[in-house]
Amino acid sequence: MSLAFEYRRWAAVCLDLAKRATVAADKTRLLLLAEAWLDFADRVTRKDGDEKRRNGDAAERPLVTSRVAPVTRYVGGATEGSPRKR
């Protein structure tokens, strides 16, 4: 398995935990972690693609290209630093 695949797997774990979290702050943090894992995966994918292009190989397409939806979608409109609905 590639490093990018592992990073995307960790992003999926964070998203799953965010769906089940009941505290808005926890959801926000987990979604930010998921986005960070996807950023890491993109960096690895770009780096691998750059190396392959330099070597004359075809670049691989990333497995997941979508980004995490805005945090407000998952936490009911409230984000850290804003008033939370109860």
C-alpha positions in Angstrom: 0.0 0.0 0.0 1.2 3.5 -0.8 1.8 6.2 1.8 -0.9 8.3 0.1 -3.4 5.5 0.5 -2.6 5.2 4.2 -3.1 8.9 4.7 -6.4 8.8 3.0 -7.4 5.9 5.1 -6.6 7.9 8.3 -8.7 10.8 6.8 -11.6 8.4 6.4 -11.2 7.3 10.1 -11.4 10.9 11.2 -14.5 11.5 9.1 -16.2 8.5 10.6 -15.4 9.6 14.1 -16.6 13.1 13.3 -19.9 11.7 12.2 -20.3 10.0 15.5 -19.1 12.8 17.7 -21.7 14.6 19.7 -19.7 17.6 20.8 -19.3 20.3 18.1 -15.7 21.1 19.1 -14.8 17.5 18.7 -16.4 17.3 15.3 -14.5 20.4 14.2 -11.2 19.1 15.4 -11.7 15.7 13.7 -12.7 17.3 10.4 -9.6 19.5 10.5 -7.5 16.4 11.1 -9.2 14.7 8.2 -8.4 17.6 6.0 -4.8 17.6 7.1 -4.5 13.8 6.3 -5.9 14.6 2.8 -3.4 17.4 2.4 -0.6 15.0 3.3 -1.9 12.5 0.8 -2.0 15.1 -1.9 1.6 16.2 -1.2 2.8 12.6 -1.4 0.9 12.1 -4.6 2.2 15.3 -6.2 5.8 14.4 -5.1 5.5 10.9 -6.6 4.0 12.4 -9.8 6.8 14.9 -10.1 9.4 12.2 -9.7 7.7 10.0 -12.3 7.4 12.9 -14.8 11.1 13.6 -14.3 11.8 9.9 -15.0 9.5 9.8 -18.0 6.7 7.7 -16.3 3.0 8.6 -16.5 1.8 10.3 -13.4 -0.8 8.4 -11.2 -4.1 10.1 -10.5 -5.0 10.5 -6.8 -7.4 8.0 -5.4 -9.5 10.6 -3.7 -9.8 14.1 -5.2 -12.6 15.6 -3.2 -12.1 17.7 -0.2 -13.8 17.7 3.2 -17.1 19.6 3.1 -17.1 22.9 5.0 -16.9 22.2 8.7 -20.2 24.1 9.3 -22.1 21.4 7.4 -21.1 18.8 10.0 -21.5 20.9 13.1 -24.8 22.5 12.4 -23.6 25.9 11.4 -21.4 26.4 14.5 -17.6 26.5 14.4 -15.0 27.1 17.0 -15.1 30.7 18.0 -18.8 31.2 17.0 -21.8 30.9 19.3 -23.0 27.3 19.4 -26.6 26.3 18.9 -28.0 24.1 21.7 
